[in-house]
Amino acid sequence: MAARPRFLCGVVEGFYGRPWSMDQRKLLFQWLQRQGLNCYMYAPKDELKHRLLWREPYTEHEAARMQSLIEAAQEQGVEFIFAISAGQDMVFSSAGDRLLLQQKLRQVAAMGCCSFALLFDDIDPCMCQADRDVFPSLAQAQASVANEVYQELGQPSVFLFCPTEYCSSLCSPSPSQSCYLQTIGQELLPGIGVIWTGPKVVSQELSAVLLEEVEAVLRRCPIIWDNLYANDYDCRRVFLGPYMGRAPGLMSRLHGLLLNPNCELQANFIPIHTLGTWFRSELGSCAHPDHAGMEAVAALGDSQGAQDRSYSPQEALELALCDWVAEINQQALEPGGRTPGHPSVSLKGGPRLQPGTERGQEVTPDPQPHNSAPGGADQHSPKPCGVAPEEGCKEVTSEPEKDSGSRTPTGGQQGPTRAGDQLATESGESCEPSSALPSVAGSAQSAGIPMATETPPSPGPTTSSSNGATTSQNISSPTSDARTGSASPAQSLSSTQPEAIRTDVPQTPPGPEVGDSPALPAPLTDEVGASPGPMAPVTPEEAGSGPMAPLTPEEARSSPTAPLTLEEVRMLVELFYLPYHHGALAQDLLEHFRWLRANSLSVGVPATALDACGGTQWRGRAQSFQLLCARTCRLHSRFVSTAGRALLYDLHPYLWDIRNMLLAASAFVLWLDGHLLCDPDPKGTWGNCFGWCQSITAPILLGRDAEPWARRGGLFGELQALLPVGNSCDLFYHPPPLFPSSQLYLLRPLLPLDKGELYRMCRESLDCDPKVAEILVAHPDLLGDRLLGSFLSLSPEYTFVLEDEGGPCGYAAGALHAEGFLQQRDSSWLPAIRHKYPPDLGTGGPALGQDALEEAVLFFHAEPLAVPQPVLRRFPSLVQLGTAPRVLDVGASRSLALCLLSALRANGSRGVFCQVSDTDRQQLSFYSKLGFVALPVAWGSSPGTQLLGRLL
């Protein structure tokens, strides 16, 4: 019988998706060595010669790279375990297949590898006829192959076997009664370790009691393959929280624990760091027969955690956060650490407004797509935390607090500090007073209702399980986006209307891509503005070198490129915590939004509350929600400005998704105050169609046995489900642009002073000659009246404005009941406009920009054509969207459309349509990406115009 191997604790690269690069794995080995972890399993599911082409030997070049990888692991004191997954198409009874498998493993052994694993997970449990003729069961076939390979390799000290039934939920009817596991336990040689994931594929908890049954049936202690951080099943989720849910004393029931991490390497710093803390704690407290690894623990010193104290996830997180801040800021200072991106364009010079405003490329970042990580040079050990003294690395021990009990997620599991606890501080440091509330019917200011002067306390517990999430629906799986322009609204103490907080970081823009942003309708121009030339990458001399001086939060906010602070990194972790738990910031966002939605009728039209208390409480919670959204959007901008290239492309798509969602959700909450219709409507309203506002005040509970992929999208998915158009998944998908942008945006309902700025956008859209310029000087509102005049006059309550540091830079306008809107436009608005602009205005010769003027005048004076009744019945609402060319963020443009469609759907609309010129490729492409389709009707106020529509 082979000697019992030492306890293995490390990482398994066992996810589906693009495998890590050589440089990334070398960085991983450094992290493992630094944390005292001792093994790495090579098992990338989508590496061809690991799974699909397992029979093929490695070429000379591939073998050299593999040998280099094995040596790199060994240099860091990390055991390299080579795994192969042959179960998909292996004929177990075939001598040829058995020989090919042995030859493949002997080839790897010749490279210096001494540890191996055979994986039979995620395969069809049915054998082919040839195998059924030889083996009575699949378990006997697999055990026969494993035993033969194990003996042919000389019975290595580490030889692992992953069964087809690798967790309790896959066993029928239970692990102890599973014929498959019983056969594996009986037939497999004693020196072979068996892999197990726990009660489920992604197990929320692991305890010694749960492992007793498995140990009995397998006749050996299992090796845990821990999928707690695996995110390959949901491309909208990444997990940055601490290692938790694993009870003390597990080591006596195990032979090892391998963590299957996030697909993005840079996302795994805290998971690996806290796993190391758990491992050292277990080594220090568990009377394990073999204390291999204690030397490494002693070498790490007491600062890495006390060996004789029980593990605390929250204290482990504090230690990891401090080290991660230093690692992040160190990476940003290394050569090539920063990445080029979009410039934050100064708006004071009056940019022109044109179609083709979105300059992002609809491609995934090179070299890595979402759910993968780019290769990077080996990283150095982190320097001491570059954070303010008051938020620096405080001394943290692993000693539990009194009455804390077991630190597993059951019951009273400790969570991170709630985001709401710092709201007052954040708002005082970074928020400017708001100038005004939306001047639309029912606003708090116009109604004379006082606003809350203090941020109300954050409701609920500190850490919440996603069992209470309202995300049972399926959400489309994008490859998430990597371009940014954060709206960071600031909040007044007397208003729920935020104001943008502006920060600029010069970056390099990509070339234009048609249709990513709405641009303005065809009457303006078909030209695409020229992109500014690329800037040179930041050199190490420009970035600076050496240790970073501590920065206070105020200094960080005043300097866009200042290193990330501890609190900013903590916010990032709280947004993307764990598969079954939200962090404090994410939980606060959800709790506020759920409450605001459920109680939105208290500020509806007409108001249902007999006194002002209900509205005041609602507006206070809305203010808190706006502050949280502003902090998150500011974090996005800071992250793009300061993070290194590898970290940025790994995590930015997820943060960009959340930023885009919060832009729309924040604007929608502002709109709810005074615009939600409370009276039943024949067409159905948000409240009476779905009962969301009144009947759902708590999240839908999913069963404890549900795997985390039942909660599709995580925080993003739960926020999506809270919007009226949450079921329209196509509205929420867009692949990440190549170049992130740090631009801050604010998305909000229309304000009275916006009209002049929006009209200025329209005037500046034309690259015209002096003749046309003279006409625009005499009639400055001509193009604005053509595009927006009727909406601002007749339907201002369904108009949203996108704003950056230069003021309004985009709009989304709509009319809930298009039929009545068009009738009122034709009967009252157009006659007044005809007196304002004579029919012969601008005629008399060709000039640059002349066509747009003539089209506008022709529109005003031509007899309007009626929209066909079938269109109005199926698509009762009218929409129009446009952005300035300086809006380089497709996410901001789509959020603009999303909040308008949410507002229309909330008040009962089941479909929207728009009018687009046949020659306006930019508008046609943008609307098509939002799910609009051409309606087969002949209609238009001018030749070559078509109607596009989509259902809500």
N, C-alpha and C positions, 0 to 999 in steps of 0.2 A: 504494500500500500504506500502510495506517495505521501511524502511529508506534507503536513498541513501548511498551506501558503500563508504568508503574512497578510494582515488586513489591508485590502486594497481600497484606497479612497482617492478619487480623482474624477476625471471627465471622460465621457464617451462622445465622440463626434459621430452621433448616430441619427442625425435628422435627415429629412427629405429636403432637397434643395441643393443649391450650388455648394460644393465642398469648399472648405477653407483653403487658402493658399499656403505655400511653404512658409512665407514670412509670418503669416498670421499664426500658424501652428508653433513657430519658434517663440513668438510672443506669449502664446498660451503656456508653453513649457516654463517660461520665466515666471509667469503668474503662479503656476502650480508649485514650482520650487519655493517661491517666496512665501507661500502659505503653508508649506509643509505637506502638500499633497503628493502622492507617490506614483500615480499611474495615469495613463492616457490610452484609450481604446480607439483604434482607427477603424471606423465603421460607417463611412458616409454612404447613405442609401443610394444616392444618385451618382456615385463614382462607378463608372461602367464596369471595371474589372473587379469591383467588390461584389456586385449583385447581378447585373444583367449579363455581363460577359465574364462570369467568374471562371470559366474554363480556360480562358486565354492567359498565357503567362505574360509577365511584364517584359516590355522591350528593354533593350540595354539602357536607353535613356531613362525610361520609367524606373528601372531597377536602381539606377544611380541616384535618382531623386528620393526613392523610398529609403535607400540606405542612408542618405544624408539626413532624412527625417528621423530615422531610428537613432542615429548617432547624436543628433541634436537633443532628443529626449534623454538619452543616457547621460549626456554631458550635464544636464540639469538634475540628475538623480531621479528621473521619471521612468517608470516601467512602461515600455511600449508594447501594447497588446494589439496584435494584428487580427482583425476579424474578417470573416468571409461569409457571405450570405448566398448559399447555393440551393436553398430549398424551393425556389420558384419553379425550376424546371429539371431538377436533378432526378435521375432514375436511380433510386437507392439500390436496386438489385443489379445495376450495371457495373461490371468490373471496370469498364472504360471510364465511366464518370468517377468512380472511386479513385482510380489511378490519377486522373487529371486533378482531382482535389488534393491528393497527397503531393503531387508534383508542384502544384501552386504554392502550397504551404512550405515545402522544402526549399523552394526558391527564395521565399521570404526569410526562412531560417538561415540560409546562407548569407543573407545581408546583415545578420547579427541579431535578429529578433528571437527572443526566447519564450515569448508568451503568445497564446493564440486563443481564438474564440470561434465557434461555429454557431451561426445564427439561423434559426428556423422560424423567426417571427414573421407575421404579416404575409402568410402564404396560404394557398388553398389546402385545406386539410384532407382533401381526397387524393388517394394515390392512383397512379395509372395502373392499367391491367397487369403489366409485367411485374410491378411491385406487389400487387394484391396476390399474385400467384406464389410469391416467395414469403412475404411477411404477413402475419395475422393482423397487424395494426400499424398505424403511422408511427406510434411511439417506438415500437420495436425496430422499425426500419431506421429511424433517426438515431436511436441508441446504438444500433449496429455500426452505422457509419462513424459516429462520434468515437466509439471505443476503438475502432480500427485505426482511425487517424491519430488518436491519442497515443496508442502504442507505437505506431510507425514513427512518430516524432520523438520517441524516447521518454514518454510520460513527463512532459514539462511540468514545472512546479505551478504554472498558471495556465490552465486550460479550461475555458468557460464554454457553456452550452446554453443557448437561449431556446426554450421550448416554444412550441406553437401556442400553447395555453400558458401565457406568461403573467397573467394576473387573475385575481379571483373572479372578476366579471366575465372572463372568457372560459371559465371552467363550468362544466355541466355535470351535476347540478351545483357542486361546490368543490373546492380544492381537495378536500379529504375524500370525496366520493368520485373524483374524476378518474376514470379508467386510464386515460392518457397519462396523467401525472403519476398514478400508481405504478404504471409500467416503466416510466422514466426513472423513478426512484429506485425500482428494483433492478433494472437492467443496466443502468449507467454505472461505469466503474467509479469507485469511491473517490478517486483523485480528481474527478471532473466536477467543477463548480457549476451550479445551475443559476441562471439569471431569473429575477422576479421583479415585477414593477409595483407590487402591492395590491390593495383591494381593487384598484382600477388602473387603466392605462396611465392616467395622470392622477396619482393618489394625493388626496388632500392631507391625509394623515398616515403615519406609519407608527405602529406601536409593537412592543414585544409580544403582547397578547395576540395581535393579528398574525404575527409571524410563526407562532407555535404550530398552528395547523399546517402551514406550508413546510416547516422543518420536519414534521412528522411524516408527511406523505412523500417528501423528496429524500428522506433519510440522510439529510445533510443540511447545514445552514446555507441559506441562499445568498447570492450576491444581488444587491438591489441595483436595478437600472432605474434611476430616479428621473422621471419625466416632468418634474415640477416646473422647470423653466422651458421646456420644449414649446416652441411657438410655430412649428412648421404646419400645424393644422389651421392656422388663422393668421393671414398676412396683415391684419390690422392690429395685432397684439404683440407686445414685447414685454418681458418681465424683468424688472430691475430690483425687486424687493429682496428682503433677507431670507436666507434659508430657514424654513420653519415648518412646523407640523410633524417633526420627527422627534419622538419622545426620547428622554434620556435613557441610557442603558441599552441601546439597540445593538451595540457592537458585540455583545455576548451572544446575540442571536444571528449574527451575520458573519460572512467571510469577506465582505467588501461592500462598497457603495460607490457607484459610478453615476455622475450627474450628466444627464443629457441636456445641454444648455440651449440658449437662444441660437438661432441661425446666424445672428450677427455677433461676431466675436466681441466687439467693443461693448456690447450690452451685457457681457458676462463678468465684468469686473466684480461687482457686488455679489452675485451668486457664488463665484469662486472664493472670494474673500470670506464671506460668511460661512461657506462650507468648510473652509480651513479652520475658522474659529470653532465650529461645531466639532470637527475632527479632533482638534487639540483638547477641547473640553472632554470629549468622550475618552480619549487616551488617558487623560489625567484622572478620570473618575471611575473608569470601567476596569474591573479586574480581569482583563483579557489575557489568555495564556501567552500570547506573543505580543510584546509591546514594541514591535518594530515601528520605527517612526518617532520614538520618544527623543532620539538624539536630535532630530530635526526640530522637534518642538522646543527643546531646550535651547537650541541655537537661535530660535526666533526671539527668545527673550520674553520677559514678563509683560512687555508692552503690547504683545500680540494677544494677550488674554491669559487669564489664570488657568492653570491646568487642573486644579482641584476644585473648581467651582462649576455649577451647572450652567448649561448654555442658555443665554437669553437672546432671542432674535433681535430685539430692539437695541440692546447694547452692542451686539455684533454689527448691526447696521450703522450705528454711530461711528464705530471704528472704521468700517469700510468706507463710509461717506468721506471721512477726513482723508483717507488715502486716495480715494478716487478723485477728489478735487485736485490734489497735487498731481496725480497722473494725467488728468485732463489738461491742466494748464501746462504741464511739462511737454506733452505731445504737441500742443499748439506752438511751442517755441522751437521745435525741431525743424530742420530744413525740410521744406515741402509740407510742413504741418498744416498750414492754412490752405483753404481752397478758394478759387475764384468764384464769383457769383454775380448777381445783378447789382447794379449801382442803385443807391437811393438817390434818385434824380432830384436836383433842386428845381423847385417849381416857380421860383420867382421870375424866371426869365420868360414865362409865358409859352409853354410848349404847345405845339399844334395838336389838335384832336383829329385823329384819323382812324379809319379801320385798320385792322392788323395790329392792334395795340398789344397783343400778347406775344412776347418775344421768346417764350420758352419753347424748348423742343420737347415733343411728347415722346420722350425716350427715358428709359431707366438709367440711373447714373452709371457711368463707366468708371472704374472697372467692374462694379458690382451692382446688381439689381437689388430691389427691396427683398428682404429676407435672405440677404447674403452680405458678406463683408468684403471690403477691398483689401488688397494686399498692402502691406506697409513695411517699412524698415523696422528692424528690431528696436524695441522701446527700451529706454533706460529706467532704472529704478526711480520712483517718484521722489521729488524733493519734499521738504516739509510743506504743510498746507499753506497755500497762499491765500489766507482768509483773514478777516478782521480778528483782532484779539478777543473781542467779545463773543465771536462765533467760531473760535478755533477749536483745535482738537482737545477737548476736555478729557480728563482722565476718566476712563470708563472701565469698570470691572465686570466680571461675569457673575457676580454674586446676585442672586435673586432678591427682590424686595420681599418684605414680610407679607405673608398671606398671598403670595403670588401663585403658589402651587406650581403645577406642571406648566411649562411654557409651550404648550402645544396650542394649535388654533381652536381647540374646543373650549367652549365656555368663555371665560374672560381673558382671551388672548390679548396681550398688549398690542397696541398699534402705534403708529407714528403720531407725533404732535399734530393736531388738527390745523389745517390751513387757516381756518377762521380765527385761530388764536393770534395770528399776526396781522389781521386785517387792519386794525387801527394803526399799527406802526407803518404798514405798507402804504396806506392811503395818505398818511401824513407826510411821508417822505417823497412820494412820487406823483401825487395826483394834483392836477390844477383844478381850480374851480370851474364848473361848467358855466357857459355863457347863457344858455337858455334851454328850456324844455322844448320838445316838439310842439309847434303851435298848431295842433290839430285838435279836433273836437274831443273833449273828454280828457285832456291832459291834466296832470295833477296841478300844474301851475295855473292854468286857465280856470280850473274849478275852485281854486283857492284852498286846496287841501294841504295842510302842512306836511312836510316830509319828515321822516325820521332823522334825528340829529346824531344818532349813534348807531353803529353797526350792531344788529341784534346778535345774540350768541349763536354760535353754530349748533345746529340741532344734532341729535343722534349720537351713537357711540363713536369711538375713535377709529375703529377698523371694521369694515363691513364685508361680509361674504357676498359674493356675486350670486349666491342662491336667491337673493332678493332682487335680482335684476329683471328688467322688463325687456329682455332681448331674446325671447324664444324664437323669433323669426330668423330667417336666413338672410344674410346680407351679402351682396356681391363681394367677391374677393379681388380687390385690385392689387396692384403692385405698389400701392401707396405712393405718395408724391414727395418730391424733395425740393420744392421751391417755396420761398417764404416771403411774406410781407405782413408782419404782425400788426394787427390792430390792437393797440394797447390803450383802451379808453381809461381816462381818469374820471374820478367820481366826485361830484360836489356833495357836500353834506346836506344841501337843500334840494337835491334833485336826483332822479334816477337816470338822467341823461349824461353819459360819459363824454369825455373829450379826449382826443387822441394825444398820446405821448410820443413824441417824434424823435427818432434816432437814425442817423445815417451812417452807412459804412460803404465806401466806394468798393465796388466789385465789378467783375467782368460779365457783361451780358452775352447770352448766346444769340444766334440768329433767329429770325422770325419764324413762327409756325402759324399757319392760317387756322383761325377758328378757335383758339384757346380762350380768347376774351371776346366779349360781344362787339366791341367797337360801336360806332354809331351807324344808323341806317344809311341806306344807299344815297339819299340826297346830298350827303356831304362830299365824299370823295372816295375813290377806290385805291388811292396810293397808300403804301405802307411806309411809315417813317424810317429813315435810315438808323441803323443801330450804331451806337458809339463804338469806337474801336476798343479792343481788349486791352486791359491794363496788365502791366508786368506783375508776375507773382511776387509776393512779399519775400524779401531776402532775409536770411538769418540776422544780418546786421540791422535791418529795419525792424524786425520783430524783437530784437534784443536777445540776450542770453543770460545764463546764470540764474540764481535763485530769484523768485519773484517776491517783491515787497508785499506785505499784507495790505489788503484793501478793505475799507469799510464798505457796507452796502451802499451808502450815499455816493462814495467815490466810484463804485462799480456802475451805478446808474448814470452818473454824470459822464463817464467815459465808455462809449459803446464797445470798445475793444478791450476793456479791462478784463482780467481773468475772471472766470466764473467764481462766484462765492459759494460757500457751503450751503447757504439757504437756497440758492438757485438750483444747485444739484439735488438738494433734498426735494424740491418741488418736482423736478424731473422724475425722480424715483416714485413720488406719490402719485403721479399721473399714470405710471405703468408699473403696478405693484406686483401682484401675483395672480394666478389664474382663478383662485377662489376668493380673493380679497382685494378690495380697493385700498389705495393709500388715502391719507386724510384729505388732500386737495381734491382728488377725484370724487371721494364720497361727499364732500361739501358741495361740489358742483352739481352732483346728481340730486342730492337732497333738496337744495334750493330750487332747481329746475322742476322737480316733481311737485314740490309744494306750490310753486308759482303757477304751474299748469293746472293743478287740481283746484286752485282757488282763484282762477283768473276771472270768473264771473263777477267777483266782487269789484272789479274795475272795468267791467264790460259796459255796453251800451244797450239799454239803460242800466244804470248801476243797481245792483240787487240789494246792497247793504243800506239799511235805513239810517245809519250813522256813518261817520267818517272813519271809525275804528278799523273796519275791515280793509278799506282802501289804504289807510296809513300803514297797517301791518304788511299788506302786500307790497307796497312801495319800499318799505324798509328791507324786506327780503330781496326785492328786485335790486336794490342798491348793493346789497351784499353779493349778489350773483354777478353784477356788473364789475365789482372790484375783483372777484376771483377770475373772471374772464380777462380783465385787463392785466392782471399779474401773469396769467398764462401766456397771453399774447406777447407781453414784454419778455417773458422767458424765451419764447421762440426767437424773437429778434436778437436777444443776447447770445443765444446758443449759436445762431448762424454767424454772428460777428466774431465769436471767440473760440469755438470748438475747432479742433484739428480735423484734417481731411478725413481720416479713417472714422473717427467718431461721428462726424457730421453726416457722412453718407450712410452710416449704419442706423442712426437714430432719428435723423431729421425727417424721413418720410412719416414716421409715427407722430412726431410732434407737429408736423405740418398738417396732418389730418385733423388732429385735435384743435389746432389753431383755427382752421377753416370752419370746423363745426361750431366752435364757440363764437366766431364772428357772426354767423347766421343766428345762433341761439340768442346771443346778446341783443341783436337788433330785433328779433322776434319778441323777446320779453318787453323791450321798450314799446313796441307796437301794440302789444296786448293792452296796455294802459290807455283805455278810452276808445278802442277800435273793435274789440271782440263783440259780436252781436249776440245778445242774450236771448232775444225773442225768437221763438221757433220760426223757421223760414221754410216755405214750401220746397225749396231746393235742398234743405238740410244744412245744418251748421255743424261746426266742430263739436259742440257740446251734445246736440240731440242726435247726431248720427252715430256717434261712437260712445257717448257717455263718459268721455275721458275726463272732462272738467269736474264732474260731480261724483261719478261712481268709483273712480280709481284714485285713491289717495295713498296707496301703498304698492310697492312693486309686486309683480307676479312671482310667486315662489316656485322654483323648480325643485324637483326631488333631489335629495342628497346623493342619489346614485348617478345623477347626470354627470357626464364628462364635461370638461370646460368648453369644448367646442359647441355645446348646446347654447352657450352664451356668446353668440357670434359677435365679434367686433370689440368686446370688452367695453371700456368707457366710451369709445366712439360709437359702438353699436347701441349702447343704452341711451346716449344723447340723441342719436338718430331716431330711436323709437319714440322719444318724447316730442318730436316735431310732427305737425299734422301730415306732412308728406313723407313720414318715416318709412312707409311701405314701398315707396318708389325708389328702390335701391339704386337704379341707374343714375339718379340725381347726385348720388354721393360718391361716385367712382370717377377718378381721373388718375392716370399714372403720374408718377412724380416727374417734375421737370428736372432738367440736368443741373441747372445752376440755382442753388438756394438764394433767396433774397432776404435781407434783414429789414426791409421796409416795414414800418408800422402803419397799419390801417385802422380806421374806425368805420364801422357800418352801423347806420342808424336811420330812423325815420326822418322825413323831410322837416327842415326848419324854415322859418319865414325868410331868413337872409340867404338861403341857398339859391334862390331863383337867379339872382344876378350872377353868381359864380357859375352856375350851370349854363346860363346863356353865354357867358364868356368862353366856356369850353367849346361851345358850338361855333362861335365866331373864329376862334383860333384854329379851328380845324381846317380852314381853307388856306392853301398855299396860293394866294391870288395875286394878280397884278394890280397896279395902282387904281385902275378903273373900278375893279370890283371892291377894292379897299374903300374907295370913296362911297360906294353904295352902302357898305357895312357901317361906315361912320355915320351916314345919314339915317340908317335903319339898323341900329345895333341888335335889335331883338328879332330880326327876320328869321334866322336859322333856328334860334331857340324856340320861337313860336311854332315853327314848322314841326320840330321834333317833340317838344315837351309842353308847349303852351296849353293844349287842351287838357292834358293830364293834370298839370299844376292848377288849372282853373276849376276843373270839374271833378277830379278824383285825387286830391292831394293826400288823402289818408292811405292810399296804396302806393305811395312813392317812397323809395328808400335811396339813401345817398351814401356812396363810398367816399371816404375822406382820407387824405394823407397830410403831410406837413404843409402842403401848399393849399389846402382847402379841398372842396369837392373835386373828385376825379372820376366819378362814375355815378350812374343812376340806374334804378329799376323802377319803372312806372307801370301801373296797371289800373284796370277798371273792373270791379267785381261783376257788374251786370253790363256787359258790353252793348247790348241792344239799346238800353236806355241811355248809356253814355254817348253812343253814336248819334242817337236822335237829338239829344241835347246839344251836342257839338254842332250838328248841321243846322239846327233851328236857332240857336242863340249865339254860340261862340264864333262860328264862321262868318256870319254877317258883320259882326263887329270887326273882325280881322280884315275883311275886305275893304272896309273904310280906312283901315290903317295902312294898307299896302295897295297902291294902284296897280291895275293889271299890266301896265306897260313898264313897270319897274325893272330895270336891269337889262332891257332889250336893246338891240342896236349894234351887234357885232360880237365876234367870238373873243373870249378872254378867259384866262386861267381862273377857274372857279365860277365861271358864268353859268355853267349847266346846273350847278346846285341852286343858284339863285332863281333861275328860270323854273326849275322844278318846284321850288317852294311857292313861288307866285302862282304857278299853274295849279298847284294843289289847293291854294286858298280860293281860287276863282272858278275852278271846274266844278261841275255838278257832281257831288259825291255819289258813288255807286253803293247800293245797299248790299250788306253782307248776306249771303244766302241763309235762309232760316235753318236748314239742316246743320250748318256750321254753328249758329248761335245756340241751337238746342243741345248739341253735343259738347261744344266748347264755349261756355257762356261768358268767359272772362277774356279780356284783352290785355296783352303785356307788351312792353318795349324796354330794351336794355341797351346801354352804351357805356363805354369807358374811354378815358383819355389814353393816349399812347404811352404816357409815363407809367401806367399800371402794368408792371412787368410780372405780376403774380397771377397765374391762372386760378389759384385757390381763392383769392379775393374776389375775382370775377364770378366764379361759380357760387360763392357764398352770397353774393349780391342777388343772384337769381333765386337761390334757395330760400332766402327770407321772404322775397315777394311771393313765391309760390306757396310758402307756408301760410302767409297772411290770407291769401285768396282761399286756400283750402280750409283754413280755420273758420271762415265765414260762409262755407257751403259750396264753393266752386268745385265742380268735378272735371273741369277741363279748361285749357287756355289756348288762345291762338294769337298769332302775330302776323304782320304784313312785312314782307321782305322783298327787295328787288332781286330779280333773276341774276343781275350782274354783280351783286354784292356777295362775293364768295366768303368773305370773312364772317358776315352775319349768318349766312346759310350754314357754314361749318359749325359755328358756335352753337346755334340752336339745335342742330342735328345731334351734337354731343350731349345736349340736355334732354334728348329723347323726343324732340319735335320731328314730325314727319310732314311732308307736303300733302295738302288736302286736295283731292281731285275735283276742284271747282274752278271755274273761270271767273276771276274777279280781280279788281284792282282799281285804285284811284288813278293809276297811270299805266301805260303799256308796260309789259314785262314784269308785272308784280304778281307774286304768289302768296298764298296763305299757308302758314305752317301751324300745326296744332299738336297738343299732347294732352293725355288724360292725367288727372291727379288722383 
